[in-house]
């Protein structure tokens, strides 16, 4: 299993609107891609009025990641309205090979 991790920074006041936007764009794209096992959207508010937003998406294998992101799968995927929200963005995402996992007591 592969974990794909993306992070950026937004204004904390925009958290709810941006999470909804991600659900409509990137998360919907994840869910529609064969081999996606799910996703999570995380936010972390900082004292400076900005928040870090992170998406974690879970994939059966690297071929599934490439079905979502294309051959240049290490590059972050952005959508048309991202510019209205993002204060800082990354060009690349991180991929991790999941070696062990447990959730809700299930392994």
C-alpha positions as CSV (number, residue, x, y, z in Angstrom):
1,X,0.0,0.0,0.0
2,X,1.2,3.5,-0.8
3,X,0.4,6.7,1.2
4,X,0.5,9.9,-0.8
5,X,0.9,13.0,1.3
6,X,0.4,16.6,0.2
7,X,0.5,19.8,2.3
8,X,0.1,23.5,1.8
9,X,-0.7,26.6,3.9
10,X,-3.9,28.6,3.8
11,X,-5.5,31.4,5.9
12,X,-7.2,29.8,8.9
13,X,-10.4,31.7,8.2
14,X,-10.6,29.8,4.9
15,X,-10.3,26.3,6.4
16,X,-14.0,25.2,6.1
17,X,-14.4,26.6,2.5
18,X,-11.1,25.1,1.3
19,X,-11.8,21.6,2.9
20,X,-15.2,21.7,1.1
21,X,-13.4,22.6,-2.2
22,X,-10.9,19.8,-1.8
23,X,-13.7,17.4,-1.2
24,X,-15.3,18.5,-4.5
25,X,-12.1,18.4,-6.5
26,X,-9.1,16.3,-5.4
27,X,-10.9,14.0,-3.1
28,X,-13.6,13.3,-5.7
29,X,-10.8,12.6,-8.2
30,X,-9.1,10.2,-5.6
31,X,-12.4,8.4,-5.1
32,X,-13.0,8.0,-8.9
33,X,-9.6,6.5,-9.5
34,X,-9.3,2.7,-9.5
35,X,-7.0,1.6,-6.7
36,X,-7.7,4.4,-4.3
37,X,-8.4,3.0,-0.8
38,X,-9.5,6.3,0.8
39,X,-8.3,9.6,1.9
40,X,-8.1,12.0,4.9
41,X,-8.0,15.8,5.0
42,X,-6.3,17.3,8.0
43,X,-5.9,20.9,9.2
44,X,-3.7,22.5,11.8
45,X,-4.2,26.1,12.8
46,X,-1.1,28.1,13.7
47,X,-0.8,31.2,15.8
48,X,0.1,33.4,12.8
49,X,-3.5,33.1,11.3
50,X,-2.4,30.5,8.9
51,X,-3.2,26.8,8.8
52,X,-1.4,23.8,7.3
53,X,-3.7,21.6,5.3
54,X,-2.7,18.1,4.5
55,X,-4.3,15.4,2.4
56,X,-3.4,11.7,2.9
57,X,-4.5,9.4,0.2
58,X,-4.1,5.6,0.3
59,X,-3.5,3.6,-2.8
60,X,-3.1,-0.1,-3.6
61,X,0.2,0.4,-5.5
62,X,2.2,2.9,-7.5
63,X,0.2,2.1,-10.7
64,X,-2.9,3.4,-8.9
65,X,-1.1,6.6,-7.9
66,X,-0.1,7.1,-11.5
67,X,-3.7,6.6,-12.7
68,X,-4.6,9.6,-10.4
69,X,-1.5,11.8,-11.0
70,X,0.0,10.7,-14.3
71,X,3.5,9.6,-15.0
72,X,4.9,12.7,-13.2
73,X,3.2,11.3,-10.1
74,X,5.6,13.0,-7.7
75,X,4.3,16.5,-8.7
76,X,1.4,17.9,-6.7
77,X,-1.9,18.2,-8.4
78,X,-3.7,21.5,-8.3
79,X,-7.2,22.6,-9.3
80,X,-8.4,26.0,-10.8
81,X,-9.5,27.7,-7.5
82,X,-6.5,26.6,-5.5
83,X,-4.8,30.0,-6.2
84,X,-7.6,31.8,-4.3
85,X,-6.9,29.8,-1.1
86,X,-3.2,28.9,-1.0
87,X,-0.7,31.1,0.7
88,X,2.2,28.6,0.4
89,X,2.2,25.5,-1.8
90,X,4.6,22.6,-2.5
91,X,5.6,21.5,-6.0
92,X,6.0,17.9,-5.0
93,X,4.2,15.4,-2.8
94,X,5.6,12.6,-0.6
95,X,5.0,8.9,-1.2
96,X,5.5,6.3,1.5
97,X,5.4,2.6,1.3
98,X,3.1,1.4,4.2
99,X,4.9,-1.4,6.1
100,X,2.4,-1.9,8.9
101,X,-1.0,-0.5,9.6
102,X,-3.8,-0.7,12.2
103,X,-7.0,1.3,12.5
104,X,-9.9,0.7,14.8
105,X,-8.2,-2.3,16.2
106,X,-8.1,-4.0,12.8
107,X,-4.7,-5.0,11.3
